[in-house]
């Protein structure tokens, strides 16, 4: 796995964790921000052929 792919997957995992935490604490604004970030990261992954495993988020 190259550095780009590893870094992208790490950012996705981190953002998923942050999104879960925001939802659990009831921070709707932060949850919206994190969801937008996650959507962008997944789009970038798809554009570069990086397979992202399905999650529960």
N, C-alpha and C positions, 0 to 999 in steps of 0.2 A: 504494500500500500504506500503510495507516495505521500509527501507532506501535505499537499493540498487536500487530498481525500481525508487523511487522518484529522487535519485541522477542522475541516468542514463537519465531519461526523462528531467531533468533540463539541463544536459550537452548537450543533443540533441537540445533543444530549444535555448540554448545559442549559439551553433555552427551554427545553422540555421540562427540566427540573424547576427552573425559575417560573415557568407558566403554572405548573402544578402548585407551587408554593403560593403564588399570587391568588390562585383560585381558592386554595384552602384558607387563606387569611381574609378573603372577601375583598381584595383590592381589585375592583373591576377595571380601573384605568390601567394598572400595571398588567393585568391579564390581557387586555386588548393590545397593549404595546408588545408584550411577549408573543402573543399569537401572530401579530403582524411580522415580527422578526422570524418566527418559526416558518411561516408561510414563505417568506423571502428565501430563507436558507434551503427549504425543500425545493423551491423553484430552481435555485442555483444548482443544487445537487442533480436535479433532473436534466438541466441543460448540459451538464458535464458528464452525464452517464453514471453518476454515483448512486448506487442503490442504497436506499435508506429503509431499514427494517421497520415494519409497522409497530406503532406504540399505542398505549392506551390513552394518550393525551389527545 
